[in-house]
């Protein structure tokens, strides 16, 4: 007697834990304004009197099944989010326009961008690659991915990822692949990369040690002969 159906629906919808509760309004009112008010108040469905009980029963079954499917989908999404957050690789996803939709914590750490700041920006604004030697920018070829290609940076490259602070650099290995819907349409890109800076430094150190004398730091005999042979070949040609 205190609330009409629409007001009661709005009140229930506002209760803790009732945000996603299915609500069916059964009423004799069929006016457009009243129906619009009912759905605006949070009604899931709307049944008019006189009630066809078979229709109502089937609608309830359908709504409950849809609710179960929605909850299962939500659980799967939560599991996927937890998995992405816990792995050791950086993960970035974009939409079909190359705009960022998600970064996991590792990607945020390596790029310096938080998801709230990066969301909606183009990938190359956040995932900034430069040449390790001359620090010139290198654009990641996301457009190739958006046309259906799988992209991977070549090994032993001079390409490094630069942090947002422009002070820290990371040698990375990465790959990117298109995301497709059920119809095969490309709806985005997923980029996966991991930090191999320590391995990169170790390889550089080993390469240096293989060519230089440990005491004088000059070229060793083997490297000297190689350089000399190269110069002689250039001179003769």
HELIX and SHEET records of a PDB file:
HELIX    1   1 UNK A    5  UNK A   13  1                                   9    
HELIX    2   2 UNK A   32  UNK A   40  1                                   9    
HELIX    3   3 UNK A   53  UNK A   86  1                                  34    
HELIX    4   4 UNK A  105  UNK A  111  1                                   7    
HELIX    5   5 UNK A  115  UNK A  118  1                                   4    
HELIX    6   6 UNK A  123  UNK A  126  1                                   4    
HELIX    7   7 UNK A  142  UNK A  145  1                                   4    
HELIX    8   8 UNK A  197  UNK A  211  1                                  15    
HELIX    9   9 UNK A  221  UNK A  236  1                                  16    
SHEET    1   A 2 UNK A  24  UNK A  27  0                                        
SHEET    2   A 2 UNK A  45  UNK A  48  1                                        
SHEET    1   B 5 UNK A 100  UNK A 103  0                                        
SHEET    2   B 5 UNK A  90  UNK A  95 -1                                        
SHEET    3   B 5 UNK A 186  UNK A 195 -1                                        
SHEET    4   B 5 UNK A 169  UNK A 180 -1                                        
SHEET    5   B 5 UNK A 151  UNK A 152 -1                                        
SHEET    1   C 7 UNK A 100  UNK A 103  0                                        
SHEET    2   C 7 UNK A  90  UNK A  95 -1                                        
SHEET    3   C 7 UNK A 186  UNK A 195 -1                                        
SHEET    4   C 7 UNK A 169  UNK A 180 -1                                        
SHEET    5   C 7 UNK A 159  UNK A 162 -1                                        
SHEET    6   C 7 UNK A 129  UNK A 131 -1                                        
SHEET    7   C 7 UNK A 137  UNK A 138 -1                                        
END                                                                             
